[in-house]
Amino acid sequence: MSIAGVLRLDCATVARIEALTNALPDRRVEPRRNRPYIVLASYSQSVDVGDLDACLATATNRWNRLTITLTDILVHPGNPAMLGLLVAPVTDLLHHHASIQRALTDLPTHPSFEIGTWVPHVMLGRTTLLADAIEVLASIWTGAVIGSAVSLDLVQLDPPQTLSSRPLLG
């Protein structure tokens, strides 16, 4: 997973997410290198970035800002475990995800981003202290966070770099 199409979130929502990330007991395991975002699709480093960017521009040129609701804490087991926030899968978000998948059918995406299997979320970080991290997050979680997606970005994930950014309308 090297190149991704992501929805960037507004500054107030990012600040709330980063407060949760900073509270993790071992956040140094994987420090945040990019602002929090929602990954819509992920592609191999071998893709032609210019072609991918042009396809995204065509597929998304009339997208409006989306209201995003972060509904709950997500735990994906592993070593280290991944912690995130679930995003309510509202119709507009699912439509945007599906439109990218359909527009870029010639580019295979990671199976977890395929239509019907994608679970929209924002990653907080990874941890080897899962029980401690869950306890901390549960103690500071105050309920749903409502914000907005403000741009569609094409990002390189490692090393982190924004390759293009398209503000959403509205």
N, C-alpha and C positions, 0 to 999 in steps of 0.2 A: 504494500500500500504506500505508494510514493507520491502520486499526484492526486489531488482531490478537489471536487467541486463542493464548496461549503457555503452555508448561510452564516454570515456574520451577524452578531447580535448588537443591540444598542448599548451605549456606555453604562447606563444604570444597571442593566441586567448583567453585563460583564463584571461590574464591581461586586454584585451580590454573589456571583459564581466564584470569583476570585477569593472572596472572604471565606467561602467554604473550602476551597482548595488550600488556602493558607493555614486553615485549622487542622489539616491532616497531620497526624503525628510523624509521618516519615515522607513528607512530600519531596524530600531531596532525592528519593529513588528515581523520580522522573519529573523534574521541574517543568513547569509550563513554559513552552517555548513560543507558543502562539496564543493569541487571544482565544477565548472559548468560542466554539462554533458548532454547527450541526452539519455533519458530513452527509451529503446527498449521494455521492458516488465517488469511487476510488479506482484509480488506474495505475498500471505499471509505469515505472520510470521510462520505459521504452516508447511510450506514446509520443506522437508528434505534438508538442505543446501548442504550436501555432494552429494546427488543424482542430485540436480539442477546444481551444479558446474560441475559434470561429464558430464551431458547432454550438458551443454554449451561448455565444452572443445571439445567434439566430433563435435558439430554443427559448431564451429567457428575456428577450428584448421588451416584453410587455408585462413583466412580472411586477406586482405591487408589493409593498411592504406587508409582512405577515405578522399578526399577533401570535406570539409564542407563549405557551404556558408550560412551565417546568413543573411537573406534577409530583414527583417522588424521587427518592434516592434509588439508584440502580447499582447492583453489585454483580459483577461477572467474575466468577471464581477463576483462580489461576495462581501462579506464583511468579510475579506478584499479581494480586487481584486488581481488577479495574473497577474504579468507582466513577459513577456518573449521575446525571439527572435525566430522568425520562421526560420526553417532550410529548404533550398530548397530540395524538395523530389526527389533527383536524383535516377536513376535506381539502382546503387549499394547500396545506403542506404535502399531503399525499399526492395531490395533483401535480405539484411542482416536481416532486421526486419522480413520479412516473413519467412526466414529460421529458426529463433528462434521460432516463433509462431508455425511452423509446427513440429519442433523437440520436442517441449514441449506441445503437444496437451493434454496430460493427466493432465497438471497443468493449472487450469483456471486462466487466467490473468484478470486484470481489463478491462471492456468493452472498455475503451478508447484506449487500446493498441491492439485491435483486427485488423486483416488485413482489410483494407478498411475504418477504422474509425480513425486510428492513425494519429495524426498531429505532425510531428517531431518539437521539439522546445527545447530551453534551457531556464530554468527558471531564471529570475533575482531576483524575490522576490515577496512579497505580500505587499499591501499598503492599508491604509484606506484613504489616501489623493490622490485619483485617478487623479483628474484634475491636481493637482500640479505635480504629478509624470509624467504624460503624457507630460506636458509642459516642464519639465526638460529633459526628454528623447528626445523629439522632437528637443530641442535646441542643444543637443550634438550629436545626431545621424548623422554620416557623410556618411552613405550609407553601402552597403553590406560589411560584414566582411568575409574574406576567410581564412580558417585555415584547420586543419586536425584532424581527430579522430585517436588517437594513441594507444588506448588499449580498450579492452572489460573488464569491471570490474563487479563483483558481489558485490553489496553493501547492507548493512542494512541501512535503512533510519532513524530509530529512536530507539536508539541513533545512530548517524552516525558512520559507520565503514565499511572499505573496507574488504571484506571477501576473495576475490581473484582478481587477475589482470593478464590479458593475453595481452602482447604487440601484436599489429597487425603487420603483415609482411610488409617489404618494407621500 
